[in-house]
Amino acid sequence: MKPARWLLPALDPNGVSELANTLGIRPLTARVLIKRGYGHPDAAHEFLYPSLDDLHDPHGIRDLDIAVERLRRAIADDEKILVYGDYDVDGTASIVILLKSIEMAGGHAHFHVPHRLRDGYGMRLDVVERAAAEGVRLIVSVDTGIRAGDVVRAARELGIDVIITDHHLPEAALPPAVAVLNPNRPDCQYPNKNLCGAGVAFKLAQGLFETLGWSDGKLRRMKESFLRLAAIATVSDVTPLTGENRVIVKHGLRGLGNTRNPGLRALLAVSGFAPGETPTATQIAFRIGPRINAAGRMATATDVIELLLSADETRAREIAGRLQALNQERQETEAGIVRLILRECETAPVTEEQSALVFSGAGWHCGVVGIVASRLVERFCRPVFVISEDAETGEAHGSGRSAAGFHLLEALESMPEVFTKFGGHRQAAGVTIPTGRIEEFRTRLGVYARARLSPEDFRPLVEFDSEMDLAEATGETAEEILSLAPFGFGNPIPVFHVCAAELAGPPSILKEKHVRLNVRSNGKSLSASAWNFAARAADMRAGDLLDLAISFEDDPYGRSRGWPGWTVTLRDARPSRI
C-alpha cells in the first residue's frame, strides 16, 4: 500500500483563542471545532451540547400530515395494515418503530421483511397481491419504496393505499402513493437530508403521537424511548453524525445503558456489554450492528423483529444467541471471499489504471458481498463492487461501496440499461445484472471513475484536525476531546499531528502484529498503541525523530478498573523532516 497523504489544516490562532475563551474550552478542542466548521460560538455550543429540543419539527417533512391522517383513519376503522420493510439494521429498526407506534395509537399491524437471498431488495408485486387477498387496505413502507412506482401503482389498483417512508434517492417521478415521506424528494424542505430510514419512521411516529392528546412529559418519554432504535440505525446505516443525526445518536445511545427492552438487553449481552454499560457509536458500528445485520445476511431478518418486540427474557436470549452464531458464520464466509479476491489480485495486481473495481464469482454468498466490498475499499482506496453469479438463472446480484469523492448511484444512473435493477445512494448501492453484462459493467464503471478520480485519490488519506504538542496530552484534554462523540461518518475521531517526537525506545510487538511505542518531546512522554503496525516497526529505532498522527480513544475497559478512561492510538508515522 502506498504511503498515506497527510492533510494539515491552516487555522487562525486568533479565532482559536476567541472560541476557547468564549466557551471555556481548551485550545485543542477549539481547533477541532473550527476545523469542522463550528467556529461560531453558537454553532460550537450547539454541537457540544446537543439537546432534544434541537430535533426538527416532523411536520417539515412533506406529506407527513397526510400520512398521519391516513394512518389515524386506518387505526380508527380497524383496517388491516402492513408495514413493509427491509432486512438490514435500518429496515428492521424502522419496522419495529412503526409497529410499536401503531400499537400505542390503538391499532394493529403486521409486517413483511424480504428474504435477502430469495426476494432481494425492494417492494415486490407478489407480496402486495397476497396482502390484497388477505384484506390489507394500507401498506406503510419503511426504508424502501421510493423507486417502487410500478408496485405502488398495482397496489392502488388492488384497493390498497400506500404510505412511503424512505430516505434513498428518488427517481424523477415519485411513486403514486397517498403520501411519500422522504427528505430527499426535490420538493421537500426538511432541513436534514441525511435521515436514515428509521429516522424518517421516527418522524412519522412523532407526528402520530402528537395527535393522541398525550402530555408533554409522555411525549418526551416516548421520543426518548424510540430514539434508541433510531440511534442504532443511524450509526449502522453510515449516515453523517452531525446536526439532527448527532442529537438522535447522542440521546439514543444514552438511553441504551438503562433500556428495559428484553431484546436490546439480550443483544447487548451477547455483544459483550455488562449490564448498565452504555455503548459508543463505534461499538454500535462494530459490535451491535453486525449482529443485527447477520440475520438478514445469513438467514431471515424476521428474527430481529421478534427479538426487538419480545417481552420474554428467555426467548430474547435465545434469539440473541442465534444472532451471535449467525454473525460468526458471516465473518467466516466474508473472510473466505476476501481471501479468494486477494489471491486473484496477486495473479492480476490492481493498477492505477483501474479507477473502480468489480469482482465477481460463482456462488458467492449474496448476504456478505456488501461488507466484502467495504473491506476492499479500505484496502484499495477506490470504489468496489462485489458480485455473486448464479449459473442456473444467468443473473447476478452485487453490492458496491464507494471511496471518498465518488457518487455510486450517479455512476449507476449513467448506465441504467446494463442492470435488471439497481438502487442505493452515494456511499452504497446494489445491483441485479445479467451475468453476460458483468464485463461490460466493469469496463463502463472503470471509464466513468477514471474521468472523476486520479491516482492521487487511491492513496489513503490522513486528515488532521490540528497540530498538537505532547504537553497538551493530559487527561482533561483527552476527556474534552472525547466529549465531541458520538464519532462516526461525518464526525470522525479527531486526529492530531505531533511534529518531531523522539522514539524513546524500540517498539514493543504485541500479538505479532500490533505495536506499543513510547515517544517524548520537550520533556513530555507519551505511550501509544498502533494496530497492525508490526511490519513497519522493523524500520524504527530508538532515538528516531518521527512525525505522528495520533488520536485519543475511549477506553471503557480501563475506566471500569479505575484507570484513565482513555488511551492514545497511533494512526500513522513517518520520519520527521525537521
N, C-alpha and C positions, 0 to 999 in steps of 0.2 A: 504494500500500500504506500502511496506517495505521502511525503510529509504534509501535515495539515497546513492550511492557510491560517495565519493569525491576523485577526482584525481588531485593532485597538481604537477606541473612540477618542475624540478630542472634546474635552469638557471644559466649560468656562469655570475657573476656580471661584470667581465672584458669585456666580449662580449657585454653586455648591454650598458656599458659606452661607448665603442668604437662606436657602431652603433648610439647611441644617439648623440654623439659629431659629428660624420661624417655627419649625415643628419640634425642636428639641431632640433631634436625632443626630447620629454620628455622621461625619462627612462621608464615610464609605457608603453608608446606606443612602445618603443624599445623592451620591454619584450614580448609584444603581437606578434610583428613581428617575433622575434626569435622563440617563441613557435610554430608559424605557418609555420616555415620553410623558413623565409625570413631574415636570419641572415646576408647574404652578402649584402653590401651596394647597389650594382647594382640591386639585386633582390628586395630589400626593396623599392628602389626608383621606380622601375617599378610598384610595387604593389601600392605604394602611389599615383602615377601619371599616371594612365593608359591612353594611347594615341591611337587614331585611327590608328596611324602608327604601333601599336603593333598587329593589326589584321593579321593573317597569309594569305599568298598568296593562293587564292582559287584554283589555279592550282595544289596545292599539294594534292587535293582530286583526287584519282584515277578515271578515266573516265570522269572528268569534261570537258576536251576539246572535247571529243567525244559527250557528251551531248549538249554542246553549239553548235557544228557544226550541229547536227541533229535538234536542235531547230531553228537555223537560217535558215536551209533549209525549215523547215515546215512553217516558217513565210514568207519566200520569195515566196514559192509556194502556199500560201494561203490554206494550209491544215487545216482540222478540227482537233483541239487539245482539248483533255480532260485532265483537272487537277483533279486527283483522290486523295482525302484527307481523313481526319479523323475528328471525331466530337468533339474533345477536344480543349483546347486553342491552343496547339501546332499545331494540324492539321488544324484548321481554319485559324490561322495566316499564316501558310505555304501556304495555298490555295491563300489567298489574296496577299501575296508576289509574287507568281508565276503569277497570273492573271495580276497584275499591271505591272510586269516586261515584260511579253509578249506583253501587250498593248503598253507599252512605246517603245518597239522594233519594233512596226509597225504591230503586229499580233493580232489575236483574239482567245480567248479560252473560253470554258465554263467549268463548274466544276461538280463533283459529290462528295457529302459528305454522308456517310452512315447514316441511322437512327439507333441509338444505339439499340433500342428495336426490330425493325423488321429485321435489317440486321446484327447486331453485328459488331465486329471489323474486318478489313482486306478487301482485294480486292475480289470481287465476280465475278464469271463467267457470271451470267446473265447481270450484268452491262456492261461487256466487249462485250458480244454478242449484246446487244442493241446499244452500241456505234458503233460497226462494221456496223450494219444495217443503222445507221444514217450517215455513211460515215467518221467516225473518223479514222485518219491514224496515230495519235501519241497520246499516253497517257503518261502523266508525273505524277508519284505517288509522294505524299509528306507525310512524317511521317507515311508511310505504304508501304508494298510491298516486304520487304526484305525476307519474308517467303512465298511469293505467287508464288512459282515456277510453279505450275500447271496452274494457271490463266494466268501467263505471257506466258507460252508455248502455251496455247489456243489462246491468243491474236495474237501471231506470226502466227499461222495457219490461223487466220482470216484476215491477212494482216495488222495488227496493230503493229507498233513499240512501245516499252515501254522504258521509262527512269525512273529508280527508284531513288528517293531521300529519304533516311530513316536514322535513327540512331539506331534502335533497333538491337539487336544481331542477326547475320545471322545464318542460318543452315550451315552444312558442304558444301553443294553445293549452289552456288548463282543462283538466277533465270536467265533464258536465255534472259536477256534484252539487248537492244542496249547499254545501259550504266547503271551501278549500282554505285550511289554515296552514300557511307556510310563510314564514318571514321572508323567504327568498322569491316569492312571486313578485313580479315587477311593480305591481300596484299596491304593495303592502308597505306602509310607512313605519312599521315596527322597528325601533332603533337597534335591536340586537339581531343581526342577520346570522349569528353563529349559534343559535339554539340547536341542541340536538333533538332527536325525535321525542325523547322523554321530556325535554324542556317544553316542547310545544304541547304535549299531552298534559303536562303540569299546568300550563296556562289555561287550557280548556277546563281542567278541574277547578282552578281558581275561579274562573268565570261562573262555573256551575254552582260552586259553594256560595258565592255571593248572592245567589237568588234564593237561598234556603232560610233566610231570616236568622242566621246564627249571630251570636255576639262577636264583637271584635276579638275577644280573647280566644274563643273557639276557632274562629277563622285563622288566627295566628298559629294556634297549636296544630291545626290540620296542615297549614302551609309548611311548618317545620317538619312535620312527620313525612310528608310526601317529598320533601327536599332530599331525604336520604337516598331514595332510589334515583331521583333526578341527578344527584351528585355523582353516583356511581356510573350512571350512563354518560354524563357529560365528560368525565375523565376517560372512560373506556372508548368513547367514540372519537377521541382525539380532537375535540373542539377547543378553541382558544380559551385559556383560563384567565380572561380579562373581562372587565365590565360586569354585566349581569351574570355571566357564567362564573366569575370569581365569587360573587355573592352566593350563588347556588351551591358551589362546591365547598366554600368555607363553612357555611352554616350546615349543609347536609352532612359533611364528614363529622362535624362536631357532634351531631345527633347520633352517629353510629356507635359512639362509645357507650351509650346507655340505651340502645334500642331494645324494645320489648318484643320485637318480631321474632318468633322462634326460628324462621328460615334464615334471616340475616344473622342471628346469633350462631346458628349451626354452621353457616358459611364462613363466618369469621373464625370459628374454632378450627375448622379443617384447614384454614389458610394460615394457621399458626399464631393467631392473636389470643392473648389472655383475656379473660372476662373483664370488661370495662376499658380495655385498651382501644384507643382511637386511631384508626389507620390514617396514614397520609395519602395524598393523591398519588404519589409514586407507588405506594403499596397497593392501592386500588388498581393501578395500571398493570402491575406485575404479579399480583397475588390473587386479588378478588376477581377482576375482570376475566382473566384467562380461565378460571374455574367455571364461571357462568357461561362463557363462550364455548367451553368444551362440550357442553350438552348439545348445542346446535351444530357444532363442527363434527362430532363423532357419533351422535345418536339423534335424540329429539329434544328440542328446547322446551317441550311440554313439562319436562321435569323441573325446569327453572320456575315456571309459572306456579306449579304445585308447591314447590319449596317456599316461594315468597308469600303464598297465600295460606300456607298451612298454619293451623293453630295447635297442632300436635307436635310436641317436642321430640318424641321418639321418631315419628315419621320424618320430621325435618332433618334429624341427624342421619337417618338412613339415606335420604336423597342427597344430602351434602356429601356423605361418604361416596356415593355413586359419582358425583361430580368430580370428586378428588381422583377417583380411579380413571375416569374419562380424561381428565387433564393429563395424567401421567401417560396414558395411551397417546394422547395428542402430541405430547412432547417427543415421544419416541418416533411417531410417524413423521412429524415435521423434521426431526433431525436426520432421518433416513433420506428424505427427499433433498435436503440441503447437501448431504454428502454426495448424492448422485450428481447434482448440478455442479458442485465444486470439482468433482473428478472430471466432469465434462469440460470445465474451464481450464483444467490442467492440460488437456489434449488440444483444446482450441482456446487459447487465452483471450480474454476480453481486451480489446484495443481501444485507443482514443477515438477511432472512427465510429465506434458503436455508442451512440449517444443515448440509446434506450435499449433495454434487453428484454427479449421474450424467450422464455424457456418452456418447453413442453415435453410431456412424456405420457405414455400409455398407462392408464390405471392409477395415476397419482390420486391420492385422496383429496377430493374436492373441498373437504372441510378445512384443510390446512394450507391450501395454496396461497391464500392471502397473507398468512403470517410468514410463510416461507419467502414470499416477495418482500416483506418487511426486512427480514434478515439479510436478504441480498442487496437491498437498497443501502443498508448500513455498511455493507462490505464494498460495494462498487460505486456508491455515491451518484447514482443515476436512476431514472425511472425503470421499474422492473415489472413485467407481467409473468406469472407462472400459470401454465395452462395444463389441465388434465384432459387427455384424449380418450374417447370412448370408441373403440374399434367397432362395436356392434351397431351403434346408432350413427356413426360418422360425424358426431357432434362433439364439441369440446367446451369445457367450462373453465374460466380462469379469473384470477383476481390480480389487480395491479396496485402498486403503491408508488408514490411519487417522491422525487427528490426536491429540494428547495428550488423555487422559481419555476416550476413546471406544473401546468394545469392538466391533470389526467383527463378529465371529462371533455375539455375542449379538444384535446388530441383525438379522442374517440369520435367526437362530433364532426371532425374533419373527414371521416371515412365511414359513415354510418352503414353504407351498403355492404361492408365487409362482415357485419355481425348479424346474427339472428336476433340478438337482444343485447343491450348494454345499458349501463347507468352508473351513477356514483357522483363524485364531486372532485374538488381539486386534488385532494390527497389520496383518495382511494376510489377504485372503480371495479366493476365486474363485467365480464363479457360471456356471451354464449356465441360460439363461432363454428362454422363447418370446419372439420379438420383439414380439408383441402385448401382452406384460405389462411391457415396459420402463417405460412411462409410469406404470403402477401402482407399480412398484418405486421410481421416482423420487419419487413422492408419498409413499409409505409410509415410505421411508427418511428423507425430509425431516421428516415428522411425528415419527418416532422420535427423530431427532437434535435436533429443536427442544426436546423435553422434557428433554434432557440437556445441551445446550450453550447458552451465552449469547453475545451479540455480543462480549463481552469475550474469549471464547475464540478469536475469529477474528483477533486481533492477534498478531503474532509475539511470542515471549517470550524475553527475555534473562534467564537465571537466573544470578546471580552466586554465586561461591564465597566471595568475600571482598572487603573493601576492600584497596587496595594503595597504598602511597606509591611514587613513582617511584624513591626511593632503594633500594627493595627489588629493583629490576630489574637484578640482577647476573647474571653468567654462572653462578655457583654456584647461585643461587636457581633460575634457569631450568632448569639440568640436574636439580636435585632435583624440580622440578615435573614435568618430562618423564619422570622415573623412575616416575611414577604410571601410565604407559602399561602395557598397551595401552588406547587410547582408542576409544570407540565407544558404541553404545547401552548405557545403564546406567552408563557411566563416561565421560562426555563430556570433552573437553579443558577444563580449568579456565578460567573466565572471571573477570577481576578488574575491580573498579570503581576508577577513578582519578578523584578529585574535583578540579575546578578547575585543569586543566592548561592552560598558555598555549600557543597555537599560535605557534611560533617563526618562521614564515614562511608564505608562500602554499603550498597543497598542490601537489605535482607530479603531473601527469596522466601515466599510463603506458598506452600502447596504447589511448588514447582512452576507456578505461572504468575503469581502476584508478587508485589514488591512493597517493602516498607523502607522509607528512607528518611533521614534527618538532614535538615538544612539550617543554615544560620546566616544572619545578615545584621550588621550594626548591633551586635550583642544580643540579638533575639534569636532563639532557636524554635524550630517547628518540626513536628513529625507528621508525615503524610503517607497515605496508602495509595498505591497505584494498581488498578486491576488489569490483569493480562499484560503486564509490563515486563515480564521476566526477560524476554528476548532482547529488549532494549537496554536493560540494566547491565548487560555484559560490557557495554561501552562506557559505563560510568565509573569514575574513580574518585576516591576521597580527595577533596580539595578542588574538584572541578567547579567552575562557576556556571550556573545554569539559569536560564530564564524559565519560569514556571507558569503553568496555567493551573490554578487550584480553585477548589470550591469548598465551602462549609456544607457538611451533610448532617442531617438529623440522625441521632443515634439513640433510639428508644431502648435498645439492649443495655447500653451503658447507663442511661438515665435510671432504668429500673433497678440498677445495682448501686446507685449512689454516686456514679461517676459523672463527669460532664456529659450533657446530652447532645454533644456534637463532636464530629471528627473532621479532619481535613482530607480531601481526596485530590490526588494529582491527576489532572486530565491530560496533560501533555508537558513535554520538556524539550528544550534544545540548548545547545551551548550558547552561553551569553556572548553577545557581540561587543561587550564593553572590554 
